Amino acid sequence: MFNFFTSSKPLLTAAQQEQLLLAIRQAEQRTSGEIRVFMERRCRYMDATDRAAEIFFEQKMQQTAQRNAVLIYIATQDHQLAIWGDQGIYEKLGHSYWQTRVQEMLGLFSKEDYLAGLISCVGAIGEALHQHFPYDRHSDSNELSDEILFGKS
């Protein structure tokens, strides 16, 4: 689908994974929304969006109170990525918003700047979540773990 990986080394080093985790946490500080990143080597399907949806529901991300969770999915060896936004945030932003985020990531991935691509995407999604689902210190909690998820494949 997309040819943005040019070597077999891991997409992100351990230090870069920590930077991405920090970006996720910072983005979530301003919103009730949730952002997760899932990486695996191989995509089980021809369409990464189908795989992203499968993971989204396996992880029970649709169970957030306001249906405002977002999953960024990457299959490194198969050169695929997708973003799956739950009903609440998807309806607010529309299909073109998500396509734009994917294209922006691909632009940075094509320069082998994977960390910048992911952090930029997390930041943009965090800002959109903040606009539509701002943080309320009286009622909000971190409904999903911020950890980066890794598939077995």
GIBELZI-V352039 format. One line per field, one symbol per residue. phi: phi as a letter, one per 20 degrees, with the letter a starting at -180 (. if undefined). A space follows every 50 residues. Layout:
# GIBELZI-V352039
phi: ???
This chain:
# GIBELZI-V352039
phi: .cddddbefggcfffffffffffffffffdbefccccccbfdefcfdfff fgfgfgffelffefgdlcecdddcdffelcbbcddfgfefffdnffgfff ffffffgfffemdffffffffgfffffffffecffcfecebffcfegfec fee
